[in-house]
Amino acid sequence: MTNFGTLMIFDCSGCNAFINDKAYLDEFVNSIVKEMGMKKIGNPAVEWFPDNDFNRQYDLVGFSYLQIISLSSISIHCCTLSGRIYIDVFTCCKTNEQLVERISFIIQKLFSPLIINKKQIDR
């Protein structure tokens, strides 16, 4: 069986306050799309989960962001209280370690995480 695509996973902690800013999330997604040579399909689905007792208890305060890209997707979940951001980039194009490192560089540039854990899963 041939691989259909690759899921690149970036779990980041110790991020700056820009994970609370939709404009920075838009900039991040645009940078990733450009880096991959892909095209955005439609507008992103973006939801803000407000600071209330339930969301605070489960560290859910923050944005969830989903952008469909040509035959692929980028999903982002921001936990603003703990300074964590979870990024999944699924693509059916060819990936390599250099692409993962370029995406890590963009993450570092925009969100300044103290830690980035990276994984790739072939599908």
C-alpha positions as CSV (number, residue, x, y, z in Angstrom):
1,M,0.0,0.0,0.0
2,T,1.3,3.4,-0.9
3,N,1.2,6.3,1.6
4,F,-1.6,8.8,0.8
5,G,0.0,11.6,2.8
6,T,1.7,12.7,5.9
7,L,0.5,14.3,9.1
8,M,3.0,16.7,10.7
9,I,2.3,17.3,14.4
10,F,3.7,20.2,16.4
11,D,3.0,20.4,20.1
12,C,4.3,23.6,21.5
13,S,4.5,25.0,25.1
14,G,5.7,28.2,26.7
15,C,4.3,30.3,23.8
16,N,3.9,34.0,23.7
17,A,0.6,35.9,23.8
18,F,0.3,35.9,20.0
19,I,-1.5,32.6,20.2
20,N,-4.4,34.8,21.4
21,D,-4.3,36.9,18.2
22,K,-6.2,35.7,15.1
23,A,-4.1,38.0,12.9
24,Y,-1.0,36.0,13.9
25,L,-2.8,32.7,13.3
26,D,-3.7,34.0,9.8
27,E,-0.1,35.0,9.2
28,F,1.1,31.6,10.4
29,V,-1.3,29.7,8.1
30,N,-0.5,31.9,5.1
31,S,3.2,31.3,5.7
32,I,2.7,27.5,5.9
33,V,0.6,27.5,2.8
34,K,3.3,29.4,0.9
35,E,6.1,27.2,2.2
36,M,4.3,24.1,1.0
37,G,3.3,25.6,-2.3
38,M,-0.3,24.9,-1.7
39,K,-3.5,26.9,-2.1
40,K,-6.1,27.8,0.5
41,I,-9.6,26.5,-0.2
42,G,-12.3,28.9,1.2
43,N,-12.1,30.8,4.4
44,P,-10.8,29.3,7.7
45,A,-13.2,28.0,10.3
46,V,-12.2,29.9,13.5
47,E,-13.8,29.7,16.9
48,W,-12.9,31.5,20.1
49,F,-13.6,29.5,23.3
50,P,-14.2,32.1,26.0
51,D,-12.8,32.3,29.5
52,N,-15.5,30.8,31.7
53,D,-15.4,28.2,34.5
54,F,-15.8,25.2,32.3
55,N,-13.3,26.2,29.7
56,R,-10.8,27.3,32.3
57,Q,-11.1,24.0,34.2
58,Y,-10.1,22.0,31.0
59,D,-7.6,24.6,29.6
60,L,-9.9,25.2,26.6
61,V,-9.8,29.0,26.6
62,G,-8.4,30.1,23.2
63,F,-8.8,29.6,19.4
64,S,-9.5,26.6,17.3
65,Y,-8.6,27.2,13.7
66,L,-9.1,25.0,10.6
67,Q,-7.9,25.9,7.1
68,I,-8.6,23.5,4.2
69,I,-5.7,23.6,1.7
70,S,-5.6,21.9,-1.7
71,L,-6.2,18.2,-0.7
72,S,-4.9,18.9,2.8
73,S,-5.6,20.8,6.0
74,I,-4.0,22.8,8.8
75,S,-5.6,22.7,12.2
76,I,-4.6,24.7,15.2
77,H,-5.7,24.6,18.8
78,C,-4.5,27.3,21.2
79,C,-4.7,27.0,25.0
80,T,-4.1,30.5,26.0
81,L,-4.1,29.9,29.8
82,S,-1.2,27.4,29.6
83,G,0.6,29.0,26.7
84,R,0.2,25.8,24.6
85,I,-0.5,25.5,20.9
86,Y,-1.2,22.3,19.0
87,I,-0.7,22.3,15.2
88,D,-1.5,19.5,12.8
89,V,-0.6,19.9,9.1
90,F,-1.9,17.1,6.9
91,T,-0.7,16.9,3.3
92,C,-0.7,14.5,0.5
93,C,2.3,16.2,-1.1
94,K,5.8,15.0,-0.5
95,T,7.3,16.0,2.9
96,N,10.8,15.8,4.3
97,E,12.7,16.8,7.4
98,Q,13.6,20.1,5.8
99,L,9.9,21.0,5.5
100,V,9.3,20.1,9.1
101,E,12.2,22.3,10.2
102,R,11.0,25.2,8.0
103,I,7.5,25.0,9.7
104,S,9.2,24.8,13.1
105,F,11.1,28.0,12.2
106,I,7.9,29.8,11.4
107,I,6.3,28.6,14.6
108,Q,9.4,29.8,16.5
109,K,9.4,33.2,14.8
110,L,5.7,33.9,15.5
111,F,4.9,32.2,18.8
112,S,8.3,31.8,20.5
113,P,7.6,28.5,22.2
114,L,10.1,27.2,24.8
115,I,9.5,23.7,23.6
116,I,8.4,22.2,20.2
117,N,7.7,18.5,20.0
118,K,7.5,17.3,16.4
119,K,6.2,14.0,14.9
120,Q,5.4,12.8,11.4
121,I,2.9,10.0,10.7
122,D,2.6,8.5,7.3
123,R,-1.0,7.6,6.2
